Amino acid sequence: MLTLVSGANIAVWFLLYRHLHEQPTGSLGSTPGIELMLLLCAAYVLAALSGRFLPRADVQRICLFDTWLSSVVVGRSVATVAEICFAVQWAIILHQLGTMTQQTPP
């Protein structure tokens, strides 16, 4: 079920990517930072997908496939990169909302 949801996430990302690149200049799709947002979103979605194909339980040290990709270091590193991408996305969104409402940070 989780693999199906991850596949749906990738499909939605591709639809979003295609939709935002078809937008005319001056519309929401040309918002500054949209390319960075799509890149960060792709990293987050692919990191989530990696856990579906190489399932593991880090604390118990159990993995389905005995490869170096299933190591705790690789799994935690991929998760950390995904979480940083997610945090940067929120920072971009909050900055754009602040700019639209003409709020400046203290």
N, CA, C and O atoms as a MOPAC input file, in Angstrom:
PM7 MOZYME 1SCF
protein

 N      0.82100 1    -1.19400 1     0.00000 1
 C      0.00000 1     0.00000 1     0.00000 1
 C      0.86900 1     1.26400 1     0.00000 1
 O      0.56700 1     2.23300 1    -0.69600 1
 N      1.95000 1     1.24100 1     0.78800 1
 C      2.82900 1     2.40600 1     0.82300 1
 C      3.53500 1     2.63100 1    -0.51600 1
 O      3.78200 1     3.77200 1    -0.90700 1
 N      3.85500 1     1.55100 1    -1.20900 1
 C      4.46800 1     1.68200 1    -2.53100 1
 C      3.48300 1     2.31700 1    -3.50700 1
 O      3.87400 1     3.13200 1    -4.34200 1
 N      2.22500 1     1.95300 1    -3.40800 1
 C      1.19100 1     2.53900 1    -4.25500 1
 C      1.05500 1     4.03500 1    -3.98100 1
 O      0.94700 1     4.83000 1    -4.91500 1
 N      1.06100 1     4.41500 1    -2.72400 1
 C      0.97100 1     5.83600 1    -2.36800 1
 C      2.20500 1     6.58600 1    -2.86100 1
 O      2.08500 1     7.70800 1    -3.35300 1
 N      3.38600 1     5.98700 1    -2.73800 1
 C      4.60600 1     6.63200 1    -3.23500 1
 C      4.55800 1     6.79600 1    -4.74800 1
 O      4.98500 1     7.82500 1    -5.27100 1
 N      4.04600 1     5.79700 1    -5.45400 1
 C      3.87600 1     5.91000 1    -6.90000 1
 C      2.91100 1     7.02700 1    -7.26400 1
 O      3.13200 1     7.76000 1    -8.22900 1
 N      1.84500 1     7.15200 1    -6.49100 1
 C      0.89000 1     8.24000 1    -6.72200 1
 C      1.54900 1     9.59300 1    -6.46800 1
 O      1.28000 1    10.55500 1    -7.18700 1
 N      2.41100 1     9.67600 1    -5.45000 1
 C      3.13600 1    10.92500 1    -5.18100 1
 C      4.00500 1    11.32300 1    -6.36300 1
 O      4.05500 1    12.49800 1    -6.72800 1
 N      4.68100 1    10.36700 1    -6.95800 1
 C      5.52800 1    10.65900 1    -8.12100 1
 C      4.67300 1    11.10900 1    -9.29900 1
 O      5.03800 1    12.04500 1   -10.01000 1
 N      3.54100 1    10.44900 1    -9.50700 1
 C      2.64900 1    10.83700 1   -10.60100 1
 C      2.12700 1    12.25900 1   -10.40700 1
 O      2.06600 1    13.03400 1   -11.36100 1
 N      1.75500 1    12.60000 1    -9.18800 1
 C      1.26100 1    13.95300 1    -8.89900 1
 C      2.38100 1    14.97200 1    -9.09400 1
 O      2.14100 1    16.07300 1    -9.58800 1
 N      3.61500 1    14.60500 1    -8.70400 1
 C      4.73700 1    15.52600 1    -8.90400 1
 C      4.94000 1    15.80100 1   -10.39100 1
 O      5.13500 1    16.95000 1   -10.78500 1
 N      4.89600 1    14.75900 1   -11.22000 1
 C      5.06300 1    14.96600 1   -12.66400 1
 C      3.93600 1    15.82100 1   -13.23700 1
 O      4.18700 1    16.66800 1   -14.09400 1
 N      2.71000 1    15.61800 1   -12.78600 1
 C      1.59900 1    16.45100 1   -13.25100 1
 C      1.79400 1    17.90900 1   -12.83600 1
 O      1.55700 1    18.82500 1   -13.62400 1
 N      2.22200 1    18.11000 1   -11.60700 1
 C      2.47400 1    19.46100 1   -11.12000 1
 C      3.60700 1    20.11800 1   -11.89700 1
 O      3.51500 1    21.28700 1   -12.27200 1
 N      4.66800 1    19.36800 1   -12.13500 1
 C      5.80400 1    19.88200 1   -12.89800 1
 C      5.35900 1    20.31700 1   -14.29200 1
 O      5.68800 1    21.41200 1   -14.74700 1
 N      4.60900 1    19.44800 1   -14.95900 1
 C      4.13900 1    19.76600 1   -16.31700 1
 C      3.19600 1    20.96000 1   -16.30600 1
 O      3.27700 1    21.82900 1   -17.17500 1
 N      2.29800 1    21.00400 1   -15.32100 1
 C      1.32500 1    22.09200 1   -15.23700 1
 C      2.01700 1    23.43600 1   -15.00000 1
 O      1.65300 1    24.43700 1   -15.61700 1
 N      3.00600 1    23.46200 1   -14.11500 1
 C      3.67700 1    24.71900 1   -13.80000 1
 C      4.57600 1    25.19600 1   -14.93600 1
 O      4.82400 1    26.39600 1   -15.05800 1
 N      5.06400 1    24.29000 1   -15.76200 1
 C      5.88900 1    24.70400 1   -16.89400 1
 C      5.06000 1    25.12900 1   -18.09100 1
 O      5.60300 1    25.71300 1   -19.02900 1
 N      3.76500 1    24.85600 1   -18.09100 1
 C      2.88700 1    25.29500 1   -19.17700 1
 C      2.25100 1    26.64500 1   -18.87700 1
 O      1.56800 1    27.20400 1   -19.73500 1
 N      2.46400 1    27.18600 1   -17.66600 1
 C      1.85900 1    28.45600 1   -17.28500 1
 C      2.47400 1    29.59700 1   -18.09800 1
 O      3.68300 1    29.60800 1   -18.32900 1
 N      1.65200 1    30.55800 1   -18.53400 1
 C      2.21000 1    31.72100 1   -19.24100 1
 C      3.00000 1    32.61400 1   -18.28100 1
 O      2.80400 1    32.56200 1   -17.06700 1
 N      3.88400 1    33.42300 1   -18.83300 1
 C      4.69700 1    34.32900 1   -18.03500 1
 C      3.79400 1    35.31900 1   -17.30000 1
 O      2.83300 1    35.84000 1   -17.86500 1
 N      4.11800 1    35.56600 1   -16.04100 1
 C      3.32500 1    36.49500 1   -15.24500 1
 C      2.26300 1    35.81500 1   -14.40700 1
 O      1.58800 1    36.48900 1   -13.62900 1
 N      2.08600 1    34.51700 1   -14.53100 1
 C      1.09300 1    33.81400 1   -13.74200 1
 C      1.75000 1    33.21700 1   -12.50700 1
 O      2.93100 1    33.45200 1   -12.25000 1
 N      0.99500 1    32.45500 1   -11.75200 1
 C      1.49300 1    31.83700 1   -10.52300 1
 C      2.66800 1    30.91300 1   -10.80400 1
 O      3.57000 1    30.79800 1    -9.97400 1
 N      2.67500 1    30.25600 1   -11.95200 1
 C      3.75200 1    29.34100 1   -12.29300 1
 C      5.09800 1    30.01700 1   -12.46800 1
 O      6.13800 1    29.36200 1   -12.39100 1
 N      5.08900 1    31.33500 1   -12.70400 1
 C      6.34900 1    32.04700 1   -12.86800 1
 C      6.79300 1    32.71900 1   -11.57400 1
 O      7.66500 1    33.58800 1   -11.59200 1
 N      6.20500 1    32.32700 1   -10.46700 1
 C      6.58200 1    32.86500 1    -9.16500 1
 C      8.05300 1    32.58300 1    -8.90000 1
 O      8.52300 1    31.47300 1    -9.15000 1
 N      8.78300 1    33.56900 1    -8.40100 1
 C     10.19500 1    33.32100 1    -8.10100 1
 C     10.34100 1    32.17000 1    -7.10500 1
 O      9.62600 1    32.11000 1    -6.10400 1
 N     11.25700 1    31.27400 1    -7.38400 1
 C     11.49700 1    30.15600 1    -6.47700 1
 C     10.70900 1    28.90800 1    -6.80900 1
 O     10.85900 1    27.89600 1    -6.12600 1
 N      9.86700 1    28.94600 1    -7.84400 1
 C      9.04300 1    27.76600 1    -8.15300 1
 C      9.91600 1    26.60600 1    -8.62100 1
 O      9.61200 1    25.44900 1    -8.33200 1
 N     11.00100 1    26.90300 1    -9.34400 1
 C     11.90400 1    25.83800 1    -9.78500 1
 C     12.57500 1    25.17500 1    -8.58200 1
 O     12.70700 1    23.95200 1    -8.52800 1
 N     12.99300 1    25.99100 1    -7.62800 1
 C     13.60500 1    25.44900 1    -6.41900 1
 C     12.59900 1    24.62000 1    -5.63500 1
 O     12.94400 1    23.56800 1    -5.09700 1
 N     11.36000 1    25.08700 1    -5.56700 1
 C     10.31600 1    24.33900 1    -4.86000 1
 C     10.09200 1    22.97100 1    -5.51100 1
 O      9.94200 1    21.96900 1    -4.81300 1
 N     10.06800 1    22.93100 1    -6.83700 1
 C      9.88700 1    21.65900 1    -7.53900 1
 C     11.06100 1    20.71600 1    -7.29700 1
 O     10.86600 1    19.51100 1    -7.14100 1
 N     12.27100 1    21.25300 1    -7.26500 1
 C     13.45100 1    20.44000 1    -7.00400 1
 C     13.42400 1    19.88500 1    -5.57500 1
 O     13.70800 1    18.70700 1    -5.36100 1
 N     13.08600 1    20.72300 1    -4.61400 1
 C     12.99900 1    20.27600 1    -3.22600 1
 C     11.88900 1    19.23700 1    -3.04600 1
 O     12.04000 1    18.27200 1    -2.29700 1
 N     10.78800 1    19.44900 1    -3.73600 1
 C      9.67800 1    18.49400 1    -3.67500 1
 C     10.09400 1    17.14900 1    -4.26500 1
 O      9.75000 1    16.09800 1    -3.72600 1
 N     10.83100 1    17.18500 1    -5.36400 1
 C     11.29600 1    15.94300 1    -5.99000 1
 C     12.21900 1    15.17900 1    -5.04500 1
 O     12.12000 1    13.95700 1    -4.93300 1
 N     13.10500 1    15.88500 1    -4.37200 1
 C     14.01000 1    15.22800 1    -3.42300 1
 C     13.22100 1    14.58200 1    -2.29100 1
 O     13.53800 1    13.46900 1    -1.87200 1
 N     12.21100 1    15.26100 1    -1.80100 1
 C     11.39000 1    14.73300 1    -0.71000 1
 C     10.61300 1    13.49400 1    -1.16400 1
 O     10.56700 1    12.49300 1    -0.44900 1
 N     10.01300 1    13.56000 1    -2.33600 1
 C      9.22100 1    12.43900 1    -2.85200 1
 C     10.11100 1    11.22500 1    -3.13300 1
 O      9.73900 1    10.09600 1    -2.81500 1
 N     11.27900 1    11.45500 1    -3.72500 1
 C     12.17900 1    10.33500 1    -4.02000 1
 C     12.76000 1     9.72100 1    -2.75400 1
 O     12.98700 1     8.51200 1    -2.70300 1
 N     13.00200 1    10.52600 1    -1.74600 1
 C     13.49100 1     9.98500 1    -0.47400 1
 C     12.42600 1     9.10400 1     0.17100 1
 O     12.74200 1     8.05800 1     0.73900 1
 N     11.18000 1     9.52000 1     0.08500 1
 C     10.09900 1     8.70300 1     0.63100 1
 C      9.95800 1     7.39800 1    -0.15400 1
 O      9.65300 1     6.35000 1     0.41500 1
 N     10.18000 1     7.47700 1    -1.45500 1
 C     10.08400 1     6.29200 1    -2.29700 1
 C     11.20600 1     5.30000 1    -1.99600 1
 O     10.99900 1     4.09000 1    -2.08900 1
 N     12.37500 1     5.79000 1    -1.64100 1
 C     13.50600 1     4.88700 1    -1.38200 1
 C     13.21700 1     3.94300 1    -0.21900 1
 O     13.66900 1     2.79800 1    -0.21900 1
 N     12.47900 1     4.41300 1     0.75300 1
 C     12.12700 1     3.56100 1     1.88700 1
 C     11.13100 1     2.46200 1     1.53400 1
 O     10.99800 1     1.47900 1     2.26300 1
 N     10.43800 1     2.63000 1     0.42000 1
 C      9.47000 1     1.61600 1    -0.00100 1
 C     10.15700 1     0.45800 1    -0.69900 1
 O      9.69000 1    -0.67800 1    -0.61600 1
 N     11.26100 1     0.72600 1    -1.38800 1
 C     11.94100 1    -0.32700 1    -2.12500 1
 C     13.04100 1    -1.00900 1    -1.32000 1
 O     13.43500 1    -2.13300 1    -1.63000 1
 N     13.52600 1    -0.34300 1    -0.30400 1
 C     14.53100 1    -0.93000 1     0.57800 1
 C     14.05400 1    -0.81900 1     2.02800 1
 O     14.63300 1    -0.07000 1     2.81400 1
 N     12.99700 1    -1.56300 1     2.38500 1
 C     12.44600 1    -1.43000 1     3.73800 1
 C     13.44500 1    -1.90800 1     4.79400 1
 O     14.17000 1    -2.88600 1     4.61100 1
 N     13.44800 1    -1.17900 1     5.89300 1
 C     14.35200 1    -1.53700 1     6.97700 1
 C     13.80300 1    -0.95400 1     8.28100 1
 O     13.02900 1     0.00300 1     8.28600 1
 N     14.23000 1    -1.56400 1     9.37300 1
 C     13.94500 1    -1.05200 1    10.70900 1
 C     15.30000 1    -0.71400 1    11.31600 1
 O     16.04700 1    -1.60600 1    11.72000 1
 N     15.61300 1     0.56900 1    11.37800 1
 C     16.95100 1     0.99300 1    11.76800 1
 C     17.32100 1     0.57400 1    13.19100 1
 O     18.41500 1     0.05600 1    13.41900 1
 N     16.42800 1     0.79100 1    14.13700 1
 C     16.74600 1     0.50100 1    15.53700 1
 C     16.95200 1    -0.99600 1    15.75700 1
 O     17.87100 1    -1.40300 1    16.46900 1
 N     16.10600 1    -1.80500 1    15.15100 1
 C     16.21600 1    -3.25600 1    15.30800 1
 C     17.29000 1    -3.85900 1    14.40300 1
 O     17.63800 1    -5.03200 1    14.53900 1
 N     17.81000 1    -3.05200 1    13.48100 1
 C     18.82500 1    -3.48100 1    12.51900 1
 C     18.32800 1    -4.64800 1    11.65600 1
 O     19.02500 1    -5.64000 1    11.44800 1
 N     17.09500 1    -4.48700 1    11.16500 1
 C     16.47500 1    -5.48500 1    10.30500 1
 C     16.27300 1    -4.83800 1     8.93100 1
 O     15.78600 1    -3.71100 1     8.83600 1
 N     16.65000 1    -5.55900 1     7.86800 1
 C     16.41000 1    -5.05300 1     6.52300 1
 C     15.98200 1    -6.20400 1     5.62400 1
 O     16.32500 1    -7.36100 1     5.87000 1
 N     15.23900 1    -5.87700 1     4.59200 1
 C     14.75300 1    -6.88500 1     3.67200 1
 C     15.84500 1    -7.31200 1     2.69800 1
 O     15.93700 1    -8.48800 1     2.34600 1
 N     16.67200 1    -6.36500 1     2.26000 1
 C     17.76700 1    -6.64300 1     1.33100 1
 C     19.08200 1    -6.26300 1     1.99600 1
 O     19.22500 1    -5.15900 1     2.52100 1
 N     20.03600 1    -7.18000 1     1.97100 1
 C     21.32300 1    -6.94600 1     2.62300 1
 C     22.28700 1    -6.28100 1     1.65000 1
 O     23.15300 1    -6.93900 1     1.07400 1
 N     22.13000 1    -4.97100 1     1.46900 1
 C     23.01500 1    -4.19100 1     0.60900 1
 C     23.51600 1    -2.99000 1     1.40000 1
 O     23.00200 1    -2.68200 1     2.47600 1
 N     24.51200 1    -2.32400 1     0.86100 1
 C     25.02500 1    -1.13100 1     1.53100 1
 C     23.99200 1    -0.00800 1     1.51400 1
 O     24.04000 1     0.88900 1     2.35500 1
 N     23.05200 1    -0.05100 1     0.55700 1
 C     21.98900 1     0.95300 1     0.51600 1
 C     21.00700 1     0.80700 1     1.67800 1
 O     20.28300 1     1.74600 1     2.00900 1
 N     20.98700 1    -0.37700 1     2.29300 1
 C     20.09000 1    -0.60700 1     3.42200 1
 C     20.73400 1    -0.27400 1     4.75900 1
 O     20.14700 1    -0.53300 1     5.80900 1
 N     21.92900 1     0.29300 1     4.73400 1
 C     22.60000 1     0.60700 1     5.99700 1
 C     21.89800 1     1.76200 1     6.70400 1
 O     21.20000 1     2.56600 1     6.08600 1
 N     22.10100 1     1.81900 1     7.99700 1
 C     21.48300 1     2.86000 1     8.81300 1
 C     21.98000 1     4.23400 1     8.38500 1
 O     21.19900 1     5.18400 1     8.32700 1
 N     23.26500 1     4.34900 1     8.08500 1
 C     23.84000 1     5.64000 1     7.70100 1
 C     23.18300 1     6.16900 1     6.42700 1
 O     22.83100 1     7.34600 1     6.35700 1
 N     23.02000 1     5.32700 1     5.44100 1
 C     22.40200 1     5.76300 1     4.18100 1
 C     20.93700 1     6.13000 1     4.41400 1
 O     20.47200 1     7.16800 1     3.94300 1
 N     20.21900 1     5.28700 1     5.13300 1
 C     18.80300 1     5.54800 1     5.39100 1
 C     18.56500 1     6.83600 1     6.15000 1
 O     17.68400 1     7.61800 1     5.79200 1
 N     19.34200 1     7.06100 1     7.19400 1
 C     19.20200 1     8.28100 1     7.99200 1
 C     19.66100 1     9.50400 1     7.21100 1
 O     19.08800 1    10.58200 1     7.36600 1
 N     20.68400 1     9.35600 1     6.37400 1
 C     21.15200 1    10.48500 1     5.55900 1
 C     20.08700 1    10.91000 1     4.54900 1
 O     19.83000 1    12.10000 1     4.36900 1
 N     19.48000 1     9.93600 1     3.90100 1
 C     18.40800 1    10.24200 1     2.93500 1
 C     17.23600 1    10.90600 1     3.65300 1
 O     16.66300 1    11.87000 1     3.14400 1
 N     16.87900 1    10.40100 1     4.82300 1
 C     15.77900 1    10.99100 1     5.58900 1
 C     16.11000 1    12.41700 1     6.02400 1
 O     15.24400 1    13.29000 1     5.99700 1
 N     17.35300 1    12.65400 1     6.42300 1
 C     17.76200 1    13.99500 1     6.84200 1
 C     17.69500 1    14.97800 1     5.68400 1
 O     17.21700 1    16.10000 1     5.85100 1
 N     18.16600 1    14.57400 1     4.52100 1
 C     18.09600 1    15.44600 1     3.33900 1
 C     16.63400 1    15.75800 1     3.00900 1
 O     16.29900 1    16.90000 1     2.69400 1
 N     15.77300 1    14.75300 1     3.08000 1
 C     14.34700 1    14.96900 1     2.79200 1
 C     13.72800 1    15.94200 1     3.79400 1
 O     12.94500 1    16.81000 1     3.41000 1
 N     14.06800 1    15.80500 1     5.06100 1
 C     13.51100 1    16.70400 1     6.07100 1
 C     14.02600 1    18.12200 1     5.91000 1
 O     13.28400 1    19.07500 1     6.14700 1
 N     15.28700 1    18.28100 1     5.50900 1
 C     15.82000 1    19.62000 1     5.25300 1
 C     15.11700 1    20.23400 1     4.04800 1
 O     14.79200 1    21.42100 1     4.06400 1
 N     14.87900 1    19.44600 1     3.00800 1
 C     14.13800 1    19.93700 1     1.83400 1
 C     12.74200 1    20.39900 1     2.23500 1
 O     12.27100 1    21.43600 1     1.76800 1
 N     12.08700 1    19.63700 1     3.09300 1
 C     10.74600 1    19.99700 1     3.55300 1
 C     10.78000 1    21.30700 1     4.34100 1
 O      9.91000 1    22.15900 1     4.16200 1
 N     11.77600 1    21.47100 1     5.20600 1
 C     11.89500 1    22.69800 1     5.99500 1
 C     12.18900 1    23.90600 1     5.10200 1
 O     11.65500 1    24.99100 1     5.33600 1
 N     13.03000 1    23.72900 1     4.08800 1
 C     13.33800 1    24.82600 1     3.17600 1
 C     12.09700 1    25.21900 1     2.37800 1
 O     11.87700 1    26.40100 1     2.11300 1
 N     11.28400 1    24.23200 1     1.99500 1
 C     10.03000 1    24.54500 1     1.29800 1
 C      9.14100 1    25.43200 1     2.16600 1
 O      8.57600 1    26.41100 1     1.67900 1
 N      9.01800 1    25.09900 1     3.43100 1
 C      8.20500 1    25.91400 1     4.33000 1
 C      8.79000 1    27.30800 1     4.49600 1
 O      8.04800 1    28.28700 1     4.56900 1
 N     10.10600 1    27.40700 1     4.55600 1
 C     10.73600 1    28.72200 1     4.67200 1
 C     10.42700 1    29.57900 1     3.44400 1
 O     10.15300 1    30.77300 1     3.57000 1
 N     10.47100 1    28.97000 1     2.25800 1
 C     10.15600 1    29.70400 1     1.02700 1
 C      8.69900 1    30.15200 1     1.04200 1
 O      8.39400 1    31.29700 1     0.70700 1
 N      7.80900 1    29.26100 1     1.42500 1
 C      6.38500 1    29.60200 1     1.47500 1
 C      6.12600 1    30.73800 1     2.45600 1
 O      5.41200 1    31.68800 1     2.13500 1
 N      6.70200 1    30.64200 1     3.64900 1
 C      6.49600 1    31.69200 1     4.64500 1
 C      7.09200 1    33.01700 1     4.20000 1
 O      6.52000 1    34.07300 1     4.47100 1
 N      8.23100 1    32.97700 1     3.52000 1
 C      8.82800 1    34.21100 1     2.99600 1
 C      7.91800 1    34.83300 1     1.93600 1
 O      7.70300 1    36.04500 1     1.93700 1
 N      7.38500 1    34.00900 1     1.03700 1
 C      6.50200 1    34.54200 1     0.00100 1
 C      5.20900 1    35.09500 1     0.60900 1
 O      4.70900 1    36.12900 1     0.16500 1
 N      4.66800 1    34.41100 1     1.61900 1
 C      3.47400 1    34.93600 1     2.28500 1
 C      3.75700 1    36.25900 1     2.98000 1
 O      2.93400 1    37.17300 1     2.94900 1
 N      4.92500 1    36.35700 1     3.60600 1
 C      5.31000 1    37.61700 1     4.23400 1
 C      5.47500 1    38.73200 1     3.22000 1
 O      5.11200 1    39.87900 1     3.48100 1
 N      6.02500 1    38.39200 1     2.05800 1
 C      6.20400 1    39.38700 1     1.00200 1
 C      4.84300 1    39.83300 1     0.45900 1
 O      4.63000 1    41.02000 1     0.20900 1
 N      3.92800 1    38.88400 1     0.27700 1
 C      2.60100 1    39.23600 1    -0.26200 1
 C      1.80700 1    40.10200 1     0.71500 1
 O      1.02200 1    40.95100 1     0.29200 1
 N      2.00200 1    39.89600 1     2.00700 1
 C      1.26800 1    40.68600 1     2.99500 1
 C      2.07300 1    41.89300 1     3.45600 1
 O      1.65400 1    42.61600 1     4.35900 1
 N      3.20700 1    42.10500 1     2.84500 1
 C      4.10200 1    43.22700 1     3.11600 1
 C      4.56300 1    43.24800 1     4.56600 1
 O      4.68100 1    44.31000 1     5.17700 1
 N      4.81600 1    42.08400 1     5.09600 1
 C      5.36300 1    41.94500 1     6.45300 1
 C      6.85100 1    41.76200 1     6.34400 1
 O      7.31300 1    41.04300 1     5.45800 1
 N      7.60900 1    42.37400 1     7.19500 1
 C      9.05500 1    42.19900 1     7.20600 1
 C      9.46900 1    41.55500 1     8.51300 1
 O      8.85500 1    41.80700 1     9.55000 1
 N     10.50200 1    40.72700 1     8.47700 1
 C     10.96700 1    40.10100 1     9.72500 1
 C     11.56200 1    41.15100 1    10.65400 1
 O     12.07700 1    42.16900 1    10.19100 1
 N     11.49400 1    40.91000 1    11.97100 1
 C     12.02400 1    41.90500 1    12.93500 1
 C     13.52000 1    42.03500 1    12.85000 1
 O     14.11500 1    42.82200 1    13.58600 1

